[in-house]
Amino acid sequence: MDYFKHPQALVESSRIGRDTRIWAFAHVLPSAVIGAECNICDHVFVENDVVVGDRVTVKCGVQLWDGLVIEDDVFIGPNATFTNDLFPRSKVYPEQFAKTVLRQGASIGANATILAGVTIGRNAMVGAGAVVTRDVPANAIVVGNPARIKGYINTPSVSEKVLVKPVVSPLPECTVPGVTLHKLPIVHDLRGNLSYAEHLDGLPFIPKRYFVVFDVPSKEVRGEHAHRQLHQFLVCIKGSCSVLVDDGQRSDEIQLSSPSLGVHIPPLIWSVQYRYTQDAVLLVMASDLYDPDDYIRDYETFLKEASGVSR
């Protein structure tokens, strides 16, 4: 046996990875799979149809039920609760339990509740006591009941990134290569103000399409995708919203709070827009017509495609 088992742990599975530690009063059923270098703390129960990756930490008082897949480097805090049946009845069993997935590097806070069938994205963080009712995007920080996105990891705080009116000059640089900020002119007039951009003078491409995002509840998220070929140029013409940009290695957050500021998002940049104010109106100009095949909507797929691009 190349793993540690406390004398008062009950381990019925033979598929336990090297250097894993299973502590007192833990119970692992026969078909469960636990990877290498994991730490399974006191009073943890692991059911049969559970797969745990490498270097996973499961703190005390957690039950891992059938249908749960936990990838490498996940942290699960004490007394976190997982479910696998949205409509449970005593002695009534579904043909197959809902599949819940915790992607690589995700962290689940103490006493959080994860409803059946959701995916917690890569490196996402679920706050203590949060109730997760739907998928959590990669790198997102979610809190509350129901859990809502509060921010994203590895980006400067909004207070550090706020661009107030008028837009400062020179503009700050985005830390994600290829993403650029553009200062747009504003013409002030008693009859009403005007802002504009022309190709190669603020606007880095000739748009073939535009769309407008508005009436977004402040707690909702838009975007959550990348494009293979399409360029986009975003201007918040009223109110404000935050734009997360991510090339798979670096991420940054930009607050659009004036029609005098635009951001150019090139292909193979993952983008999310959130923290909309109630009056926010976001104008998005696109370099080509709508093509559903140009979208990358899965973050894991994006990472694979972006990894082949040198920036």
Secondary structure as GFF3:
##gff-version 3
##sequence-region A 1 311
A	DSSP	beta_strand	4	5	.	.	.	ID=ss1
A	DSSP	beta_strand	10	11	.	.	.	ID=ss2
A	DSSP	beta_strand	21	22	.	.	.	ID=ss3
A	DSSP	beta_strand	27	28	.	.	.	ID=ss4
A	DSSP	beta_strand	33	34	.	.	.	ID=ss5
A	DSSP	beta_strand	39	40	.	.	.	ID=ss6
A	DSSP	beta_strand	45	46	.	.	.	ID=ss7
A	DSSP	beta_strand	50	52	.	.	.	ID=ss8
A	DSSP	beta_strand	57	58	.	.	.	ID=ss9
A	DSSP	beta_strand	63	64	.	.	.	ID=ss10
A	DSSP	beta_strand	68	70	.	.	.	ID=ss11
A	DSSP	beta_strand	75	76	.	.	.	ID=ss12
A	DSSP	beta_strand	81	82	.	.	.	ID=ss13
A	DSSP	beta_strand	100	102	.	.	.	ID=ss14
A	DSSP	beta_strand	107	108	.	.	.	ID=ss15
A	DSSP	beta_strand	113	114	.	.	.	ID=ss16
A	DSSP	beta_strand	119	120	.	.	.	ID=ss17
A	DSSP	beta_strand	125	126	.	.	.	ID=ss18
A	DSSP	beta_strand	131	132	.	.	.	ID=ss19
A	DSSP	beta_strand	140	143	.	.	.	ID=ss20
A	DSSP	beta_strand	148	152	.	.	.	ID=ss21
A	DSSP	alpha_helix	158	161	.	.	.	ID=ss22
A	DSSP	beta_strand	180	183	.	.	.	ID=ss23
A	DSSP	beta_strand	186	187	.	.	.	ID=ss24
A	DSSP	beta_strand	194	195	.	.	.	ID=ss25
A	DSSP	beta_strand	198	199	.	.	.	ID=ss26
A	DSSP	beta_strand	202	203	.	.	.	ID=ss27
A	DSSP	beta_strand	209	214	.	.	.	ID=ss28
A	DSSP	beta_strand	222	227	.	.	.	ID=ss29
A	DSSP	beta_strand	232	238	.	.	.	ID=ss30
A	DSSP	beta_strand	241	246	.	.	.	ID=ss31
A	DSSP	beta_strand	251	256	.	.	.	ID=ss32
A	DSSP	beta_strand	261	265	.	.	.	ID=ss33
A	DSSP	beta_strand	270	274	.	.	.	ID=ss34
A	DSSP	beta_strand	281	286	.	.	.	ID=ss35
A	DSSP	three_ten_helix	292	294	.	.	.	ID=ss36
A	DSSP	beta_strand	295	296	.	.	.	ID=ss37
A	DSSP	alpha_helix	299	306	.	.	.	ID=ss38
###
